[in-house]
Each structure stands twice: as structure tokens, then as C-alpha cells.
Amino acid sequence: MKGSIFSSLVSITNGLHRDNRQEKNFKYLLSDFKLNQKADNAVFKVNFKKPLNAKKEYYQKLIYNETENTIALFVKEFPKNATPLENKYSYTLLLNKFDKYLNDISTYITKKGITADLSNDDNYIINYLKVSAIRLYAELQEQYGQFSDTALFSIQEIAEKYFNDTDFDTSVFVKLETDKKEEVKKPSKTKSKPKTSFGYKNKDTSGLLKVLNDFQLRIDLLDNRTTVQQLYNLLIAKDFTELNTEIYLQCETTQFSYIVDVLKPFFTGFNPTSIERSGKFITKTGTPLKANNLHKNKVHNPKEKEEIDNIIQQLQ
């Protein structure tokens, strides 16, 4: 089969239903089959029913290998020296790819009448393919969700979104907490300092102050408990935890979500995740602003969009 196994197995012309090889053929293929190691950067593993014949085992191993290879390549897609815009672009490309995998698998399941009966060979293989594609989507979100412009979903929500599966058994996914602490969290400790700064890129910060003043003048960005100067000081601070400041928003959340999006390229770490972690931003209703709130309120045409776009051009 050519191309990604996530596409080829559910191809109408060359998919799994076209494979009429006998059990002995699969036993022969397995005799020289090399299984890959788990990806070093993996967040999840899948506990799936053990394959009980050669055909199931062969395809299970093929899917496993490609899943681990895909996750391992995340490191190359998101190099340490990449800019936020480059990471955002890489995230979108991968998300679109996994979105297509999931939609294609869902279509195949419907057209071919695939069920949850894992004793049947095709059912087993396609269900394992489905779980593996959900894992790719979940791994991408877990590792690089800070670069997403769209809402993040739980594993259950992914299953429901693509397969209308409200009873999906999420217990097949096991989060590798120990591995993550050793392999991912330890390196991040060397970057603890940037987590307390939004990282404005330009040494000359006067342009940012002008933009914030214009936002306040034209769209009522902040309420009267917060000054523009306080927001400016927070955004350029080397360590915002040292500032005893809370930023009370007056504008609509859809507007602020859009402002965050257009300001992100001018910072190394200004995004919904870092905003939530800072604990400094308060909504109009008096509650701390959460990343998910910004994601859910992301729209392409918020109120006074043209005003916002015109103001941001001063930083170009």
C-alpha cells in the first residue's frame, strides 16, 4: 500500500477490503517484521486487545510503527529555534493531516459497516486504526496545543467529533506520566525563566505602548481598574510574577482573543496558554481568563476588527 497507512487502509480503491491474502502470507511477512521502539516524546500509549491471528498482528504492527514514527517526527516539525509563526504553521499542517485521517476513517467505517466486534479481522484492524489516529490528534494537542488557533478537545470529544461515538472507551489510552517527567519536563526546566515573561521581541517597546493606548482609546480594552501603563509593564516584564498587577478587561472576549492572535507574532510567548498561566488577566465577569475561553471565543471577524487591524499595523 502506498502513502500513509492512515489513508491507504481506508482507500476505496486500494483499502483493506481489497486485501485477500491468506493467513500463511501474513505469517511469512511477520517472520521478518521489525517493530519500532515507542517514540521518545510520546505522551500516551494504547492498550488494545491483543491480535489473535497473523493478519491482525501484521496490520497492528504496521499501524503501530507508523504511529510511533509520526509522533517521533514532531521534534523535527517543531525545532527549538523555530519562531512562533513557524510553529503555528507546522501545527496547522499536522492538524489538517490528522483531521483528514479521522474523517476518512469515519467515512470508511460507515460505508463498510465496520462494527466494534473485534473478532472480525477488518473490524479489529480499522478500530485499531481509529484509536491510533485519535492518539495522533491527542498527542499533537498535548505536546504543542499552545500553537493552536482552534479549540482543544479531550480524547472523548475527538471520538464524538469525528465518529459520533459518545461511548468511546478512553481507558485504552494510558498517559505516560513517568516518561513525560523524565523525557519532556526535565528539559523544560532549563526554560523556566521564559515562562515568566511574554517575551516581546523588539528592543524598542515604544511602539507597543502606542498600540495599547490606541486599543484603549478606540475599543475600550481595559476597565477603569487597570491602566494602559500597567498592561504595558506586564507585557514587557522580564519576570511578570514580580508585578502585583491584575489586568481587568473591558472589551469583549472575542475582541481580546483576536488581539492576542494578532499580537502573538511580536512575542516569543504570548498566547492563550501563557495568559492563563500568568493568572494576571481578568474577564468582564470578574473571573480569571482561561486559555479555553480564548479558544472558544476565537472568531475571524470580531467587533471593530478593522480598528484593531489598523492599530496593529503600527508594529509591522
Summary of the structure (lengths in Angstrom):
residues: 316
radius of gyration: 23.6
end to end distance: 47.5
largest distance: 76.5
contacts: 894
relative contact order: 0.10
helix: 59%
strand: 5%
